[in-house]
Amino acid sequence: MTLRITSFIIFALISIQLFSQTIGTGEAGFNDNNPTKLDKPIRFSPYKNNSFLFVDFNNYAIRKVDHKGKVTTLFGGPDKKGFKDGKTNDAFFDGIHGVAYDKKNDIIYTASASNNIVRRITNNNGEFSVETIAGTPQQKGFNDGNAKKAKFNSLHQILINKDGSILVLDIGNAKIRKIYNGKVSSMVGKDSISPIKVDWKYPIDMAFDGSDIVICDAGNASIYRFTPGKKIKKLQLDKEIKMPHGITSDNNGTLYIADMGANTIYKIVNDHAVTKIKATSLNDFDNLNKPAAVMIFNNILWVADLYNHQIKQQKL
């Protein structure tokens, strides 16, 4: 009995330490641990082995956080700005605004706002290789069709669909576009050729909520719910939001928003009721500086606090 109680106390202490953890010193820099330094963390993705990925924007890097809060840079770095495919030690990156993980095939995907491309990073016994799979490198524009000849204009998020297709949020073209079997197509957007039309101004982030996709439009200060192939609607919220920059879902209909304009994290229930997530004694959500992204992972709400160069959390 004593051993069980002791084990429970140890587990509880470890849990409290994890829940109260802030990753990053608050000073911009590039260092994995002791001390950990970040430079504008901007997007998240769940990863394998109870860890998650984040985009470290000004370090041109994808970095991993494990269950103990330890940070490991997988690829990229402050000396890796530019464009070049190949082994990750030699590859260059720029303007990474989206990251997603295909757990079925152990593949990481990134979306670049500067290089206007989607890239696939494969893992061969711990050695990563980078390949551009869609977009015309360092050229912006619009063109569907063959993925290698397609053109994008400032990609800001990427999701992996259940059918294996890749969905990207193309801000400059105000569209969600799909990459599947080597082809790019438009799913929803502002222009007349999109099969489903919506009056977007600056759609900047998206997330799955069940089979739907929820999108925040920073330009219109609005949230949208998209049912692929069927319809899209603007949510009628009971509270004004200023500049939604990040969005996530608990996949049961409750949404969480990083409002960069208000330096606030909001919870949206039933696509209508908006409440502020208050700071606790274990976090400083009242001192956010341009929160850029949110993610629910292991029943914890994670926030990318862009200008504080930190990742913060709160247990749900």
Secondary structure as UniProt FT lines:
FT   HELIX           2..19
FT   STRAND          41..46
FT   TURN            49..50
FT   STRAND          52..56
FT   HELIX           57..59
FT   STRAND          61..65
FT   TURN            67..68
FT   STRAND          71..76
FT   TURN            78..79
FT   STRAND          86..87
FT   TURN            88..90
FT   STRAND          92..93
FT   STRAND          96..102
FT   TURN            103..106
FT   STRAND          107..112
FT   TURN            113..115
FT   STRAND          118..124
FT   TURN            125..126
FT   STRAND          127..134
FT   TURN            137..138
FT   STRAND          145..146
FT   TURN            147..149
FT   STRAND          151..152
FT   STRAND          155..160
FT   TURN            162..163
FT   STRAND          166..170
FT   TURN            171..174
FT   STRAND          175..180
FT   TURN            181..182
FT   STRAND          183..189
FT   TURN            192..193
FT   STRAND          203..209
FT   TURN            210..211
FT   STRAND          212..217
FT   TURN            218..221
FT   STRAND          222..227
FT   TURN            228..230
FT   STRAND          231..234
FT   STRAND          244..249
FT   STRAND          255..259
FT   TURN            260..263
FT   STRAND          264..269
FT   TURN            270..272
FT   STRAND          273..276
FT   TURN            281..282
FT   HELIX           285..287
FT   STRAND          291..297
FT   TURN            298..299
FT   STRAND          300..305
FT   TURN            306..309
FT   STRAND          310..315
//
